[in-house]
Amino acid sequence: MLPFRLVYHEGYDLNFGEHVFPTQKYRLIRERLLADGLAKPTDFVAPEPAPEQDLVLVHDEGWIQRLRTGTLSFHEILKLEIPYSRQMVNAFWLAAGGTTLAARLALRDGLGFNIGGGFHHAFHGHGEGFCAVNDVAIAIRRLEREGRIERAMVVDCDVHHGNGTAALFASDRKVFTLSIHQLNNYPAEKPPSDIDINLPDQAGDEEYLDELRKHYVPAVASFQPQLVIYVAGADPYYQDQLGGLALTMAGLKQRDRLVIEMALRHGAAVAVTLAGGYAFRLNDTVAIHVNTVRAGKESMEVTGRA
């Protein structure tokens, strides 16, 4: 049995068919965790969809209404880059509920893990880049509203800059945002995070880990967040279709250990979301995400939190 819970819902799989965003990965991650003996069925918990009052803590009511009623403009659907459906909307509501649940479990257990979420390109009044609602921001705002946290940190390690998250928290001194990403990649406009680590094309394990350690370790030590939400994208991988960095699976697991261990050592709870992953071989994306679960278990053990 894992020392933390895995949040998962079969509704995370959008069944897009031939699309670069392989949403079947969520189901495959669960299956691999069970097949490898890393998790048991009792380690999984299912989220409820985020209620609308949680969504509007972050998003414009009109945007949420247009999503719910299927009245998006052609331009809004183009920016999302995924086909609109009622199933798609339900999946994003579930992802937001899942990240909020993972954050609550993290505050209880030290670590919580959403096998989904990390939709960091969603802004206040629109979505883009496969992201309709920003589950990371929704979870933080919900827990703030409940009085469970006063300081949160978002550590975004997707290959793409976390532009929506950076914009949503731009004037909030109680939420610290860090994004480490490939500079010459989507999105074209990158609103400033508190720390932006702009990596050159084809940066590999050593450069990536050195830069992350140099900026993240002092930031978490000085800011002292109660909650870290870790956006653990698999797309810095060297064989990712939408990335241009050159990390190996071993390097990505070292990244996971660094982020999770440092947060735990400084007294923060850690909620993990998965974000992007578009490897040419879907099995590689699944393996990277499974390794993040493995890294979480090892981090809990080495810090005495298991």
VENGI-V116024 format. One line per field, one symbol per residue. phi: phi as a letter, one per 30 degrees, with the letter a starting at -180 (. if undefined). Layout:
phi = ???
//
This chain:
phi = .ddacccabdddddhdidbdcdddeddddeddedddidbceddcbcdceddddddddccdddddddddcicddedddeddibddaddddeddddddddddddddddddcjbbbcdliiddcdcebacahibcbcddddddddddddidbcbbbccccddceddddeddceccdcbccbbcadddaeddcbedddbccccdeidceddeddddddcddddddddhddbcccccedddedcddccbcbdcddddddeedddddddddcicdbccbchdlbdeceddedddddddddddddddddcicd
//
